[in-house]
Amino acid sequence: MPGSAAIGQKIDSSAQPSPLRQSCTFICSRDTLDGAYPSLILAINSRRLGMDASVFYTFMGINVIRKAGAAKCKFVPGGAMGAIPGISAFASWMMRKKIGAAGIPALDELMEMAQLEGVGLIACKMTIDMMGLRPEDFIEGVEIQTAEEYLKHARQCDINMFT
């Protein structure tokens, strides 16, 4: 729900994980439906299990946390099928239909759920610089970290996954 006050809450995922709780972090490097959903689903479920959780967005994955970026994510079939004109649009429509039929929230709703449940959304500083982006290009609540800052956090986590 764009503009919701709940999205604007600041999440400090650079802080050290609680020594009493397990923690995890996920890396999202693709701005496709099959690139964006896994990290958010895993992070939300990690929070529901009482763990600290964050998602680090880098390279093309950074588009997911840009304003209106989640709505632009597509599903691109692998191999030669993905190169056929119109297949990506059809496959994206079909995948969104299956997602909805399964009762899974749309990607932008899932991102809001993640933030409400305390998942930290982190943007890669190098990718921001490389793509000429600015902090105001992102949805509210996104934290910007260098690779070093992210790794200082990740090395303290129990689970680190590249999704």
C-alpha positions in Angstrom: 0.0 0.0 0.0 2.0 3.0 -1.3 2.1 5.9 1.1 1.3 3.8 4.1 2.9 5.3 7.3 4.0 1.8 8.2 6.4 1.5 5.3 8.2 4.6 6.4 9.5 3.0 9.6 13.3 3.0 9.7 14.9 -0.4 10.0 18.6 -0.4 11.1 19.8 -3.7 9.6 23.4 -2.6 10.0 23.2 -3.2 13.7 24.7 -6.4 15.0 22.2 -9.2 15.3 20.9 -9.9 18.8 23.2 -12.4 20.5 20.1 -14.2 21.8 18.4 -14.6 18.4 19.5 -16.3 15.3 19.8 -14.0 12.3 19.9 -14.4 8.5 20.4 -12.3 5.4 19.5 -12.9 1.8 21.0 -11.4 -1.4 18.7 -10.5 -4.3 20.5 -9.7 -7.6 17.7 -10.0 -10.1 14.6 -7.8 -10.8 12.5 -10.7 -12.0 9.6 -12.4 -10.2 11.6 -15.5 -9.6 14.5 -13.4 -8.4 12.6 -11.2 -6.0 10.0 -13.5 -4.4 12.4 -16.1 -2.8 14.4 -13.6 -0.7 11.3 -11.9 0.6 9.4 -15.1 1.4 12.5 -16.5 3.2 13.1 -13.3 5.1 9.4 -13.0 6.2 9.4 -16.6 7.4 12.7 -16.0 9.2 11.1 -13.1 11.1 8.1 -15.3 11.9 10.5 -17.9 13.4 11.9 -15.1 15.7 15.0 -14.5 13.7 16.5 -11.1 12.6 16.3 -10.9 8.8 17.5 -8.6 6.0 17.6 -8.6 2.2 20.6 -7.0 0.4 19.6 -5.8 -3.1 22.5 -5.5 -5.7 22.9 -5.2 -9.4 19.6 -5.6 -11.2 17.9 -6.7 -8.0 18.1 -3.1 -6.8 15.3 -2.2 -9.2 12.9 -4.2 -6.9 13.2 -1.6 -4.1 13.0 1.4 -6.4 9.7 3.4 -6.3 7.2 1.4 -8.4 10.0 -1.1 -9.2 8.2 -4.2 -7.8 5.3 -3.7 -10.3 7.8 -3.8 -13.2 9.3 -7.2 -12.3 8.7 -9.8 -15.0 9.1 -13.5 -15.4 11.6 -14.4 -18.2 11.6 -18.0 -19.2 15.1 -19.6 -19.5 16.8 -20.7 -22.7 15.5 -19.9 -26.2 11.9 -19.4 -25.0 12.9 -16.2 -23.2 14.2 -14.7 -26.5 10.9 -15.1 -28.4 9.1 -11.7 -28.7 6.1 -11.4 -26.4 6.9 -14.6 -24.4 8.2 -12.6 -21.3 5.0 -10.5 -21.2 2.8 -13.7 -21.5 4.9 -15.6 -19.0 4.7 -12.7 -16.5 0.9 -12.5 -16.9 0.6 -16.3 -16.4 2.9 -16.3 -13.4 1.1 -13.4 -11.7 -2.2 -15.2 -12.3 -0.7 -18.4 -10.6 0.7 -16.3 -7.8 -2.8 -14.7 -7.2 -4.6 -18.0 -7.5 -2.3 -19.5 -4.8 -3.1 -16.7 -2.4 0.4 -15.2 -2.5 0.5 -11.4 -2.2 1.7 -9.3 -5.1 5.4 -8.3 -4.9 4.8 -4.8 -3.6 2.4 -6.0 -0.9 4.9 -8.7 0.1 7.6 -6.0 0.4 5.3 -4.0 2.7 4.6 -7.1 4.8 8.3 -7.7 5.1 9.0 -4.2 6.3 6.0 -4.4 8.8 7.4 -7.6 10.1 10.9 -6.1 10.6 12.8 -7.3 7.6 15.6 -4.9 6.7 15.8 -3.9 3.0 19.3 -2.9 2.1 20.5 -1.2 -1.2 24.1 -1.8 -2.4 26.0 1.5 -2.5 28.2 0.4 -5.3 25.2 -0.5 -7.5 23.6 2.8 -6.6 26.7 4.7 -7.7 27.2 2.5 -10.8 23.6 3.1 -12.0 23.5 6.8 -11.1 20.7 6.4 -8.6 19.9 8.6 -5.6 18.5 7.7 -2.1 15.1 9.3 -3.1 14.7 6.8 -5.9 13.9 4.1 -3.4 10.8 3.2 -1.4 10.7 4.4 2.2 12.7 2.5 4.8 15.5 1.3 2.5 19.0 1.5 4.0 22.0 2.0 1.9 25.2 0.0 2.7 28.6 -0.5 1.2 29.7 -4.1 0.6 31.9 -3.9 3.6 29.1 -2.7 5.9 26.9 -5.5 4.7 29.6 -8.1 5.2 30.2 -6.9 8.7 26.6 -7.7 9.4 26.5 -10.9 7.3 29.5 -12.5 9.0 27.5 -12.4 12.3 24.5 -14.1 10.8 23.6 -17.8 11.2 22.3 -18.0 7.6 23.4 -16.2 4.5 21.8 -17.1 1.2 22.0 -15.8 -2.4 18.5 -16.3 -3.8 
